[in-house]
Amino acid sequence: MTKDQLDKSEYNPYFQIYIDCAGALNLIKGLKQNGDDIITFLESISDDKYDYAYAEGKWTIKELIQHIIDTERVFTFRALSFARKEKKALPGYDEDDYAVSSEANRRSKQDLLNELHVLRQATVALFESFSKDMLIQMGNASNNNISVRAIGFILIGHGNHHCKIIKERYL
């Protein structure tokens, strides 16, 4: 399935920016390719840039990578929960609070990239385990309904979105 097969009722309009950035590949190929592309791009950035923030109050590249990691963990938990037909609404999370608490700037470039790589491999394995019925399951997170498959495309687009920001504002 591709992002074009998603119905707009499967996600909050807020996530359209990420869906639009998800590319044209099917979900599993997209998750794999996107993971490889993100790691390759981030590896190409010199180590000295990783502690750089383009303006006061903006995240460093390390914090941005940690944000991608944290978001993927939160969203894959949501995907697992909804695939297993969780009926309870799941809470949102405040990305800025997470960034402040992450201590990402104490970590090395390689440490962050290793975690991101392993996490994406786990995400791919999780989504490969889902049946077609599981992928269309809906759940509620942050007071919004969302499908499991929409979450997968949001993860692809989220990574692409932040790589674009790094290219435009950090390099």
NORDAKA-V431740 format. One record per residue. N is the residue number from 1. RES is the residue in three letters. OMEGA is omega in radians with two decimals (999 if undefined). Layout:
n: (N;N)
res: (RES;RES)
omega: (OMEGA;OMEGA)
//
This chain:
n: (1;2;3;4;5;6;7;8;9;10;11;12;13;14;15;16;17;18;19;20;21;22;23;24;25;26;27;28;29;30;31;32;33;34;35;36;37;38;39;40;41;42;43;44;45;46;47;48;49;50;51;52;53;54;55;56;57;58;59;60;61;62;63;64;65;66;67;68;69;70;71;72;73;74;75;76;77;78;79;80;81;82;83;84;85;86;87;88;89;90;91;92;93;94;95;96;97;98;99;100;101;102;103;104;105;106;107;108;109;110;111;112;113;114;115;116;117;118;119;120;121;122;123;124;125;126;127;128;129;130;131;132;133;134;135;136;137;138;139;140;141;142;143;144;145;146;147;148;149;150;151;152;153;154;155;156;157;158;159;160;161;162;163;164;165;166;167;168;169;170;171)
res: (MET;THR;LYS;ASP;GLN;LEU;ASP;LYS;SER;GLU;TYR;ASN;PRO;TYR;PHE;GLN;ILE;TYR;ILE;ASP;CYS;ALA;GLY;ALA;LEU;ASN;LEU;ILE;LYS;GLY;LEU;LYS;GLN;ASN;GLY;ASP;ASP;ILE;ILE;THR;PHE;LEU;GLU;SER;ILE;SER;ASP;ASP;LYS;TYR;ASP;TYR;ALA;TYR;ALA;GLU;GLY;LYS;TRP;THR;ILE;LYS;GLU;LEU;ILE;GLN;HIS;ILE;ILE;ASP;THR;GLU;ARG;VAL;PHE;THR;PHE;ARG;ALA;LEU;SER;PHE;ALA;ARG;LYS;GLU;LYS;LYS;ALA;LEU;PRO;GLY;TYR;ASP;GLU;ASP;ASP;TYR;ALA;VAL;SER;SER;GLU;ALA;ASN;ARG;ARG;SER;LYS;GLN;ASP;LEU;LEU;ASN;GLU;LEU;HIS;VAL;LEU;ARG;GLN;ALA;THR;VAL;ALA;LEU;PHE;GLU;SER;PHE;SER;LYS;ASP;MET;LEU;ILE;GLN;MET;GLY;ASN;ALA;SER;ASN;ASN;ASN;ILE;SER;VAL;ARG;ALA;ILE;GLY;PHE;ILE;LEU;ILE;GLY;HIS;GLY;ASN;HIS;HIS;CYS;LYS;ILE;ILE;LYS;GLU;ARG;TYR;LEU)
omega: (3.12;-3.12;-3.14;3.11;3.08;3.00;-3.11;3.10;-3.10;-3.12;3.08;3.11;3.08;-3.06;-3.11;3.13;3.13;3.07;3.14;-3.12;-2.99;3.14;-2.99;-3.11;3.04;-2.97;-3.07;3.10;3.13;3.11;-3.14;-3.10;3.13;3.10;3.12;-3.11;-3.14;-3.12;3.13;3.13;-3.09;3.08;-3.10;-3.13;-3.12;-3.09;-3.07;3.12;-3.02;3.11;-3.08;2.96;-3.02;3.09;3.09;3.14;3.09;-3.12;2.95;3.08;3.09;3.13;3.10;3.09;3.10;3.08;3.10;3.13;-3.10;-3.13;3.12;3.11;-3.14;-3.07;3.09;3.02;3.09;-3.14;3.11;-3.12;-3.08;3.07;3.12;3.03;3.03;-3.12;-3.14;3.05;3.11;-3.11;3.01;3.02;-3.12;-3.06;3.13;3.07;3.11;-3.11;-3.14;-3.08;-2.99;-3.04;-3.10;-3.07;3.07;-3.07;3.10;3.06;-3.07;3.11;3.13;-3.12;3.07;3.13;3.14;-3.13;-3.12;3.12;-3.14;3.07;3.11;3.10;3.12;3.14;3.11;-3.10;3.06;-3.13;-3.09;3.02;3.09;3.12;3.12;-3.11;-3.13;3.09;3.12;3.04;-3.11;3.06;-3.13;3.13;3.12;3.06;-3.13;3.10;3.10;-3.10;3.06;3.11;3.13;3.14;3.07;3.12;3.10;-3.10;3.13;3.10;3.12;3.13;-3.09;3.03;3.09;3.10;3.11;-3.13;-3.04;-2.97;-3.06;-3.03;999)
//
